[in-house]
């Protein structure tokens, strides 16, 4: 990715909000997602950045349980060489 930091392109897309949960262990990434989604407008895309492998199952499960749209994940290598996953969720209604 180019730009000034990890996820720069995603962070600048229209209606994309980033929850940076890198370095946080389960269940904190999903808790942060839930807190953020509670205040987001329907249609907002939230991208959760996480290094915890459990987020790969937790984020889609949270979406199913809360009626949110899981848009998928991608692997990202930050400018410093560290990798993390970016999980995308479209907020459809208050969780």
Secondary structure, DSSP 8 states (H G I E B T S, - for coil): --SSSTTHHHHHSTTEEEEEETT--TTHHHHHHHHHHHHS-TT-EEEEEE--TTHHHHHHHHHHHHT-EEEEEEEEE-TTS-EEEEEEEE--S--
